[in-house]
Amino acid sequence: VREIETDGGMWCSVHPLDTALQQWMTGLGLSALTPATPVPLRNGYSSPSTLGMDRLAAAVGAWSIKPGHDLLVIDAGTAVTCDFVSADGEYKGGNIAPGIGLRLKSLHEHTGALPMVQAAGATPLFGYDTETAVRSGVINGLRYELAGFISDLEVKYPSLLVFLTGGDAEIFDIKAKSSIFAVPDLALRGLARIDEFNEKEF
């Protein structure tokens, strides 16, 4: 076992970790982000105990980059989450939808004949064979879904800024009036900011 030196930090996970791994990280001086951890945003979620800590961390990450703005944080991973932070610093909540991989897998597993299609490949406006029809339906459909959501928010929040992160973020080319920032390490930035915030608080 290799020893690791650390000055502390913070971690979060959407999956329960085994006790040994948690103890190891605690021994390194790493603390877990939990619903009880103070964060530099007011949490307006009505069930904070069920809020994914990755979503909260990404929201804080966006706020740390553009404080004082209305923010939409889109995290495109296994699930696609859209979370909103108001200009006065309140996390308002958001939406959760299936990600690209889940949509492709669902079409394959819950229909009689559709193949399992990979996300990489052509996405014409209309598919010219079954593979491109499935891929375009999933990926372009999700693009339009997110663009429509952004468009609706822009009506109410004209100065909205959009942050895009997650493993599938690079697939999207979303057209919007709002400024869009692609930040791959948004949740990590949020964890660093929360850790810093707690050091100052305590």
N, C-alpha and C positions, 0 to 999 in steps of 0.2 A: 504494500500500500504506500503510495507516494504522499508525503506531507505537503500541504498547501498552506501558504501564508496569505492572510487576507485582513484588510482593515474593516471588515464588516460589509454590510449591504443588505439587500432585500430580494426575496424571491416570491413568486406566486405560481400556482398551477391550477388548471381546471380539473385535474385528476387527483384523487387522493394518493398521497405518497406513503410508502411503507415506513414504519416507525424508525427502522435503522437509518434510512436515508435522511429522514427529518432530523434525527439526533446528530448525524454526521454534519449536516449543514448548520445546525445550531452550534456545534462545536467549533465551526469555522467563524462564528460570529454573525452568521446570516439569519435574519428574522423573516418570518412569513408575513406577507400582506394578508390580512384578514378583515372581515367586516368591522371589527373593533379598532383597526388601525387608524389613527388620525391622518387625514389627507388634506391637501390644500384646496379642496373644493367642498362645497356643501352638497351632501348627498340627498337628492330628492326622490330616490327610488323607494317605493313603499315597502319593498321586501328586501332590505339590504343583505340579509343573510343568504339570499338566493342569487345575488348578483355575482356574475363571474368576475373574479379579481383581475383577470386579463383585460376585461372591458374597462374596468375602473382605472387600471394602470395606463391604458392607452389614452383614456380621456384626460388624465392628469398630464401625460406626456404632451398631448396637443396643447393643453392649457399652459404648460411651461414654455412652449415655443411662441404662442400667440395669446397671451393673457388679455382679458378685456374685450374679446371678440366672441360673437356667436359662432360656435364650432360644431361641425358634423364630423364624426370619426367613423370611417368605414374600415372594418377589419375583414379582409377577404381570406378566409381560411376554410377549415372544415365546415364551419358555419360562416355566414356573412352577417356581421353585426353592424348596425348603424346606431351610433350613440350621440346624443346632443348635449352640449354644454352651453349655457346661456352666458351672455356677455358679463353678467354680474357674478359669475363664478359658481353657478349651480349645475351639478350633474342632474339632468332631467330624466334620464332613462333612454330607452331606444328599442330597436327591433332586432329580432333574430330570425334568419331564414337559412334554408339549406345552401351550402356552398356548391361550387361547380362539381367537385368530385361526388358529392352526395346525390346531386341531380342526375349526373350521368349514370351512376350506379343504380339509382332508383328506376330509371327508365329501362335499364337492362334486366333488373331482377323482378320488376313488377309488370312486365309486358310479356307477350308470348314469343316475340321474334326479334326484338331490337337488340343489336349487338352491344357489347361493352366498348364504348368509344373513349379514346384518350382526349384530354383537353387540348394538347398541342396539335396544331393543324389549321387548315383553312376554315374561315368562318364567313362565307359569303352571305349576302343579304338573304338569299334563298338557297338552301342546300341543293346541290346537283346530283347527290346520291344519298343513300341512307346515312352514311357516316357523317357527311357534312350537314345533313338535315338535323341530326341529333345534336352535333356540336354547335351549330349555329343557333339552334333553338334554345339550347342551354346558355351559352355564353352571351349571345346577342340579347336574349331575353333578360338575362341578369343585368346587362349593361343598361337596357331600357328601363328596367325596374329601378335601378339606382339613380339614373338620370331623372326619372320622373319624381322620385322622392326628393332629390336635390332641388328640382324645379319648384315643387310645392313649398319647400322650406324657404326658398329665395323670395317668394311672395311675401311671407311674414317677416323674414329676416334678410333684408336686401344686402347687408354687408357680410353675409355668411361666408365663412372659410371652411374648406373641406380638407380633411386629412385622410389619406389612403395608405393602408398598411396591410400586412398579412402575406402569406405565402403565394396567393394567387393575384396579388395586387397588380403585378406587371402585365397581366392579361388584359386589364381594363384600360380603355381609352374613352373616358367619360367626357362628354361635351356638357359644359355648364358655364353659366355666367360667373359663378364664384371662382375664386382662386383655389386651385387644388394643389396640395402639397403631398408628395409621395415620400413617406418616412418609414423605411423598413424596420427600424428599431424603436418604434414609437412606445411600445409597452415597456421596453428596457429603460428608455428615457424617463417614463413615468415612475418606474420603480426607484430610479436614482433620485428623482425629485422628491418622492415620498420619504425616502430614507433621509435625505437632507432636511426636509421639513421636520421630521421627528427629532433629529439631532438638535435643531434649533429650539424646538418646543420643550425638550426635556434635557 
